[in-house]
């Protein structure tokens, strides 16, 4: 396996884990909307409140674990392509920014930086500047 193949495999792994980390965020948003919509019902039912809080806690734990794995893969892709310092900068940017720009945008930025730097063919639908 060449270095270029290893970087491509790491970028594919990074994008896979980034997409997996989206699912718990959707579940957390849905649980938040349910809690807002059923506010009057939750005031009277302690069992339902407890159930929603436990579901939210479980989804939050899954989001944290998947987010940490995605950050690790972002670090590894940046390190393999550009060196240790670049990998650390990409990882710190991912952690320092909230979920939306951090975990969801930074992996695409890393992927596009690698494509630009190594001259890898762009994805379908993208045009390459001349």
C-alpha positions as CSV (number, residue, x, y, z in Angstrom):
1,X,0.0,0.0,0.0
2,X,1.5,3.3,-1.0
3,X,1.3,6.5,1.0
4,X,-1.3,7.9,-1.4
5,X,-3.5,4.8,-0.9
6,X,-3.1,5.0,2.9
7,X,-4.2,8.6,2.8
8,X,-7.2,7.8,0.6
9,X,-8.2,5.0,3.0
10,X,-7.8,7.3,6.0
11,X,-9.9,10.0,4.4
12,X,-12.6,7.4,3.5
13,X,-12.6,6.2,7.1
14,X,-12.8,9.8,8.4
15,X,-15.8,10.5,6.1
16,X,-17.5,7.3,7.2
17,X,-17.2,8.1,10.9
18,X,-18.2,11.7,10.3
19,X,-21.5,10.5,8.7
20,X,-22.0,8.0,11.5
21,X,-21.8,10.8,14.1
22,X,-24.8,12.6,12.5
23,X,-27.3,10.0,13.7
24,X,-27.2,10.7,17.4
25,X,-27.4,14.4,16.7
26,X,-30.7,13.9,14.8
27,X,-32.0,11.8,17.7
28,X,-31.0,14.5,20.2
29,X,-32.8,17.2,18.2
30,X,-35.9,15.0,17.9
31,X,-35.9,14.4,21.7
32,X,-35.6,18.1,22.3
33,X,-38.5,18.8,20.0
34,X,-40.6,16.1,21.7
35,X,-39.8,17.6,25.1
36,X,-40.8,21.1,23.9
37,X,-44.0,19.9,22.3
38,X,-45.1,17.7,25.3
39,X,-44.2,20.3,28.0
40,X,-47.6,20.2,29.6
41,X,-47.7,16.4,29.5
42,X,-44.3,16.1,31.0
43,X,-45.2,18.3,34.0
44,X,-47.8,15.7,35.1
45,X,-46.1,12.5,34.2
46,X,-42.8,11.8,36.0
47,X,-42.4,8.4,34.3
48,X,-42.5,10.0,30.9
49,X,-40.1,12.7,32.0
50,X,-37.7,10.1,33.3
51,X,-37.9,8.0,30.1
52,X,-37.2,11.1,27.9
53,X,-34.2,12.1,30.1
54,X,-32.8,8.6,30.0
55,X,-33.2,8.5,26.2
56,X,-31.5,11.9,25.9
57,X,-28.6,10.7,28.1
58,X,-28.1,7.6,26.1
59,X,-28.2,9.6,22.8
60,X,-25.8,12.1,24.3
61,X,-23.3,9.4,25.3
62,X,-23.5,7.8,21.9
63,X,-22.9,11.3,20.3
64,X,-19.9,11.9,22.5
65,X,-18.3,8.5,21.6
66,X,-19.0,8.8,17.9
67,X,-17.8,12.4,17.9
68,X,-14.5,11.4,19.7
69,X,-13.9,8.6,17.1
70,X,-14.6,11.1,14.3
71,X,-12.1,13.6,15.8
72,X,-9.5,10.9,16.0
73,X,-10.0,10.0,12.3
74,X,-9.8,13.7,11.4
75,X,-6.5,14.0,13.3
76,X,-5.1,10.9,11.6
77,X,-6.1,12.1,8.1
78,X,-4.5,15.5,8.8
79,X,-1.4,13.9,10.3
80,X,-0.9,11.4,7.5
81,X,-1.3,14.1,4.8
82,X,0.3,17.2,6.3
83,X,2.2,16.2,9.5
84,X,1.5,16.1,13.2
85,X,1.0,19.8,13.7
86,X,-1.6,20.0,10.9
87,X,-3.4,17.0,12.3
88,X,-3.5,18.6,15.8
89,X,-4.8,21.9,14.3
90,X,-7.6,20.1,12.4
91,X,-8.6,18.2,15.6
92,X,-8.5,21.3,17.8
93,X,-10.7,23.1,15.3
94,X,-13.1,20.3,15.3
95,X,-13.3,20.2,19.1
96,X,-13.3,24.0,19.6
97,X,-16.1,24.7,17.2
98,X,-19.6,23.6,18.2
99,X,-21.1,20.5,16.5
100,X,-22.3,22.3,13.3
101,X,-19.1,23.9,12.0
102,X,-16.7,21.6,13.9
103,X,-17.7,18.0,13.4
104,X,-19.7,18.5,10.2
105,X,-17.6,20.9,8.2
106,X,-14.0,20.3,9.2
107,X,-13.9,16.7,7.7
108,X,-14.9,18.1,4.4
109,X,-12.3,20.8,4.7
110,X,-9.6,18.2,5.4
111,X,-10.8,16.1,2.4
112,X,-10.7,19.1,0.1
113,X,-7.3,20.2,1.3
114,X,-5.9,16.8,0.7
115,X,-7.5,16.7,-2.8
116,X,-6.0,20.1,-3.6
117,X,-2.6,19.4,-2.2
118,X,-2.1,16.0,-3.7
119,X,-3.8,16.7,-7.0
120,X,-6.3,13.9,-6.5
121,X,-9.2,13.9,-8.9
122,X,-12.1,15.9,-7.6
123,X,-15.4,14.1,-6.7
124,X,-18.1,13.9,-9.2
125,X,-19.9,17.2,-9.6
126,X,-16.9,19.3,-8.6
127,X,-14.9,21.2,-11.1
128,X,-11.2,21.6,-10.8
129,X,-9.8,25.1,-11.3
130,X,-7.3,25.5,-14.1
